Amino acid sequence: MKVARAAMLMSMAALCAGCADGTAIPTGNRHAPSLASAVRFYSDPPHAPYEVVGLVKAEIAAGLTAQESMEYAIEELKKQAASLGANGVLLTGNGARTTGTDITYNKDSGQISSNSTTAQFVEGRAILVK
């Protein structure tokens, strides 16, 4: 039973890895794409000179926990920033937002239930630190 549960959890995690949705809006000079693994996060502007090359956002509504969902969103944000040639992201927001509500009606019991759907998000300015 433990093996079956572990296999199910690993399958869900693998599926969620591709579930993040992201956007990248160029706002500065065009640059060649960089490596996502080279993208660093900044909560405050770096002390070195930098150029803002775009706005990036990532969101995911699936994951085993809120923390895992946020980690998938962060990986997507790195990919979006790298697509603009950035090597950093100056974070401007993160957290969870409600994306919808599922309403279920059980005709046998006559009960109506609702469940809010939330998504973890992270967003910022894609920057090229010189």
Secondary structure, DSSP 8 states (H G I E B T S, - for coil): -HHHHHHHHHHHHHHHHT--EEEEEE-S-------GGG-EEESS--SS-EEEEEEEEEEES--SSHHHHHHHHHHHHHHHHHHTT-SEEEEEEEEEEEEEEEEEEETTTTEEEEEEEEEEEEEEEEEEE-
